[in-house]
Amino acid sequence: MKKAILYLFIISLAACSNSTGNTSESSNDSTAKQPIAEEKTPMSSMATGCSSYYWFKEGTVAEYSIKDIAGNETSRTTSTVKNVRTEDGALRADFVTTTSKGNAITATYKCEGDKIYMDMKSFFQNNFNGLAAKGGMEMEVENAYLSFPADMKPGDELEGANFKIIAKKDGKPLMTTTNQVKDRKVESIENITTLAGSWNCLKITEHSIITSEMMGKALPGKETKNVYWFAPGVGFIKNDTYDKDGKLIMESELVSLKEK
């Protein structure tokens, strides 16, 4: 049982460091995208609403390449947008992401008001309940969202997030993992070119601090810095992850985007 709990903890760390990875496999016949932003232009003037983002286009397939610190590709993932619907006044869409190892990961995005949200609770509940059950445990996840306002521009500070995962045995907490995402800021607008095309992107930085406790004992924590390049009206184009000392440990980028 202890081994299963530790396995849950390790996978949780990996998932948090790659939370943007609704990603997929590469294709050379991708349709290039044209730059859609100018310096200091608010995002609201560059986008045509949530339906313009591939996250909310049912049947769209997005492929990402994952690379190590040397720039070598280590894996690819393929995400398919499914079940786009209106629920409780918000536009929602489910993702099914398949990794190169054959693992399937699911998550939900929603659009409500002037913000797009990544539903972190859906990610952890959908993907780790099965693992917890194998160890004879139950899992409790608090509500948590990472939000992206429709009018983002360089200099803006974005809302942080705190979410907690509690693994229980017979109703009693065994391990608690907390992820604090803070210091989120829109730094600049930069042009990013990948195999999928070229976009003017908002560069967003944030810090993630993960702490865990198992049966009253603190486990080694993890701190990372994430840098995202976010194309208004499209979605995430690139993500770099650094350790607490500023060393690059992983990067991913969109290499193919195919709409149904």
Wavefront OBJ file of the C-alpha trace (Angstrom):
o trace
v 0.000 0.000 0.000
v 2.815 2.403 0.867
v 4.371 1.744 -2.551
v 1.087 2.644 -4.275
v 0.875 5.915 -2.330
v 4.410 6.865 -3.285
v 3.669 6.013 -6.921
v 0.665 8.328 -6.793
v 2.870 11.074 -5.382
v 5.532 10.682 -8.077
v 3.021 10.744 -10.918
v 1.328 13.786 -9.374
v 4.604 15.675 -9.489
v 5.150 14.769 -13.123
v 1.632 15.783 -14.074
v 1.906 19.154 -12.381
v 5.177 19.959 -14.113
v 3.508 19.251 -17.457
v -0.010 20.526 -16.784
v -0.201 22.252 -20.096
v 0.482 19.099 -22.003
v -2.772 18.366 -23.783
v -0.436 17.266 -26.523
v 0.117 15.002 -29.490
v 2.088 13.400 -32.332
v 3.787 15.310 -35.152
v 2.767 15.751 -38.779
v 4.561 17.595 -41.548
v 1.398 18.509 -43.459
v 0.105 20.887 -40.749
v -1.554 24.096 -41.834
v 0.577 27.101 -40.911
v -1.008 29.787 -38.755
v -0.399 33.478 -39.304
v 0.644 35.928 -36.579
v -2.415 37.348 -34.875
v -1.130 39.936 -32.420
v 0.788 43.170 -32.200
v 2.836 44.442 -29.247
v 0.643 45.676 -26.387
v -2.572 44.684 -28.143
v -5.176 43.356 -25.657
v -6.154 39.767 -26.254
v -9.843 40.672 -26.490
v -9.193 42.510 -29.751
v -7.297 39.558 -31.203
v -9.709 36.735 -30.466
v -13.259 36.093 -31.620
v -14.462 34.280 -28.513
v -13.868 30.901 -26.930
v -15.158 29.023 -29.971
v -12.088 30.213 -31.910
v -9.753 28.229 -29.613
v -8.985 24.683 -30.676
v -9.797 23.623 -27.109
v -13.490 24.125 -27.923
v -13.596 22.674 -31.450
v -14.850 19.111 -31.222
v -12.791 16.635 -33.209
v -9.664 18.803 -33.335
v -6.410 16.877 -32.857
v -3.376 18.667 -31.387
v 0.058 17.059 -31.406
v 2.984 18.076 -29.194
v 6.631 17.050 -29.093
v 8.273 16.637 -25.670
v 12.024 17.300 -25.510
v 14.737 16.895 -22.895
v 17.329 19.468 -21.805
v 19.501 18.638 -24.818
v 16.663 19.332 -27.218
v 16.162 15.665 -28.080
v 12.595 14.461 -28.527
v 11.700 11.962 -25.815
v 8.013 11.461 -26.530
v 4.925 12.758 -28.300
v 1.334 13.054 -27.238
v -1.912 13.323 -29.179
v -4.939 15.181 -27.790
v -8.431 14.979 -29.239
v -11.180 17.433 -28.297
v -14.397 15.633 -27.359
v -17.849 16.414 -25.980
v -18.008 20.191 -26.416
v -21.167 21.370 -24.642
v -22.789 24.151 -22.644
v -23.155 23.225 -18.990
v -24.241 25.469 -16.096
v -23.884 28.518 -18.316
v -20.291 27.717 -19.315
v -18.814 26.258 -22.500
v -16.962 23.043 -21.657
v -14.823 20.594 -23.597
v -13.169 17.305 -22.677
v -9.738 16.205 -23.876
v -8.436 12.692 -24.335
v -4.652 12.689 -24.592
v -2.724 9.578 -25.618
v 0.975 9.395 -24.825
v 3.572 7.598 -26.922
v 3.557 4.861 -24.270
v -0.147 4.267 -24.837
v -1.401 5.895 -21.643
v -4.672 7.850 -21.870
v -5.145 11.094 -19.935
v -8.349 13.137 -19.723
v -9.023 16.737 -18.706
v -11.654 19.457 -19.053
v -11.434 23.090 -20.131
v -14.214 25.613 -19.681
v -15.009 29.130 -20.865
v -17.100 31.333 -18.614
v -17.506 35.079 -18.658
v -14.280 36.671 -19.854
v -11.988 33.802 -18.830
v -10.840 30.373 -20.011
v -10.181 27.860 -17.241
v -8.100 24.680 -16.997
v -9.998 22.364 -14.641
v -7.271 20.816 -12.492
v -9.766 18.808 -10.427
v -11.042 16.990 -13.503
v -7.485 16.127 -14.514
v -6.546 14.507 -11.225
v -9.868 12.794 -10.588
v -10.034 11.331 -14.079
v -6.455 10.103 -14.157
v -5.520 9.041 -10.644
v -8.697 7.511 -9.221
v -7.812 4.215 -10.904
v -4.304 4.238 -9.466
v -5.616 5.005 -5.988
v -8.164 2.195 -6.249
v -5.418 -0.316 -7.077
v -3.798 0.564 -3.767
v -7.090 0.172 -1.902
v -7.416 3.939 -1.475
v -9.912 6.686 -2.166
v -8.891 10.063 -3.533
v -10.339 13.470 -2.732
v -9.478 16.471 -4.913
v -10.408 20.060 -4.170
v -11.787 22.369 -6.866
v -9.000 24.244 -8.623
v -8.723 26.193 -11.855
v -5.968 28.009 -13.725
v -7.543 30.972 -15.505
v -6.639 33.014 -18.574
v -8.526 36.336 -18.947
v -9.751 37.413 -22.370
v -7.973 40.771 -22.181
v -4.457 39.639 -21.183
v -1.595 41.937 -22.122
v 2.083 42.318 -21.156
v 2.485 43.483 -17.568
v -0.689 41.805 -16.299
v -0.527 39.674 -13.162
v -2.782 36.610 -13.334
v -4.640 34.781 -10.600
v -2.770 31.972 -8.884
v -4.264 28.695 -7.723
v -3.997 26.252 -4.841
v -5.251 22.715 -5.029
v -4.995 19.715 -2.783
v -5.105 15.962 -3.370
v -5.902 13.740 -0.381
v -5.356 9.977 -0.599
v -7.411 8.077 1.984
v -7.620 4.529 3.300
v -10.872 3.488 4.961
v -11.831 7.138 5.091
v -8.650 8.206 6.887
v -6.098 10.537 5.198
v -2.803 8.823 4.348
v -1.144 11.356 2.086
v -1.893 14.971 1.230
v -0.280 16.718 -1.741
v -0.670 20.474 -2.191
v 0.246 22.407 -5.334
v 0.533 26.182 -5.144
v 0.748 28.003 -8.481
v 1.819 31.605 -7.957
v 3.613 34.629 -9.428
v 1.741 34.290 -12.732
v 2.533 37.162 -15.066
v 2.226 38.081 -18.735
v 5.776 39.077 -19.619
v 5.721 40.050 -23.306
v 4.544 39.200 -26.808
v 6.916 36.987 -28.788
v 6.751 35.273 -32.158
v 6.975 31.485 -31.907
v 7.449 29.210 -34.911
v 7.032 25.432 -34.791
v 6.285 22.716 -37.340
v 2.609 23.629 -36.921
v 3.038 27.273 -37.941
v 3.935 30.720 -36.637
v 2.113 32.822 -34.047
v 2.553 35.998 -32.014
v 2.183 34.676 -28.470
v 1.716 36.026 -24.992
v 4.635 34.816 -22.861
v 3.343 33.795 -19.423
v 5.543 32.815 -16.468
v 4.555 31.155 -13.189
v 6.018 29.227 -10.271
v 4.717 25.917 -8.925
v 5.463 24.652 -5.420
v 4.427 21.102 -4.529
v 4.515 19.838 -0.952
v 3.366 16.476 0.418
v 2.820 14.779 3.724
v 2.361 11.041 4.245
v 1.111 9.701 7.561
v 2.288 12.872 9.295
v 5.734 12.882 7.698
v 6.807 15.522 5.180
v 8.050 14.194 1.830
v 10.581 15.917 -0.449
v 8.910 18.799 -2.248
v 9.370 20.180 -5.720
v 9.554 23.716 -7.073
v 9.478 24.573 -10.768
v 9.129 27.578 -13.028
v 6.906 27.237 -16.074
v 7.001 29.471 -19.140
v 4.067 29.264 -21.561
v 3.638 30.814 -24.985
v -0.093 31.319 -25.465
v -1.534 32.296 -28.862
v -4.812 34.243 -28.513
v -7.594 32.566 -30.432
v -5.591 29.316 -30.664
v -4.206 27.972 -27.355
v -0.856 26.842 -25.953
v 1.982 26.726 -28.474
v 5.025 26.044 -26.318
v 5.942 25.288 -22.692
v 9.348 25.241 -20.983
v 9.811 23.919 -17.434
v 12.782 24.860 -15.215
v 13.904 23.579 -11.825
v 14.288 25.851 -8.794
v 17.851 26.706 -9.886
v 16.711 27.895 -13.298
v 17.902 24.822 -15.219
v 15.718 23.734 -18.138
v 14.328 20.257 -17.466
v 11.665 19.848 -20.154
v 10.124 21.579 -23.140
v 7.122 20.868 -25.312
v 5.765 22.486 -28.455
v 2.823 22.164 -30.796
v 3.865 20.377 -33.986
v 0.506 19.660 -35.603
v -3.020 21.055 -35.313
v -5.804 19.486 -37.368
v -9.402 20.606 -37.177
v -12.178 18.204 -38.101
l 1 2 3 4 5 6 7 8 9 10 11 12 13 14 15 16 17 18 19 20 21 22 23 24 25 26 27 28 29 30 31 32 33 34 35 36 37 38 39 40 41 42 43 44 45 46 47 48 49 50 51 52 53 54 55 56 57 58 59 60 61 62 63 64 65 66 67 68 69 70 71 72 73 74 75 76 77 78 79 80 81 82 83 84 85 86 87 88 89 90 91 92 93 94 95 96 97 98 99 100 101 102 103 104 105 106 107 108 109 110 111 112 113 114 115 116 117 118 119 120 121 122 123 124 125 126 127 128 129 130 131 132 133 134 135 136 137 138 139 140 141 142 143 144 145 146 147 148 149 150 151 152 153 154 155 156 157 158 159 160 161 162 163 164 165 166 167 168 169 170 171 172 173 174 175 176 177 178 179 180 181 182 183 184 185 186 187 188 189 190 191 192 193 194 195 196 197 198 199 200 201 202 203 204 205 206 207 208 209 210 211 212 213 214 215 216 217 218 219 220 221 222 223 224 225 226 227 228 229 230 231 232 233 234 235 236 237 238 239 240 241 242 243 244 245 246 247 248 249 250 251 252 253 254 255 256 257 258 259 260
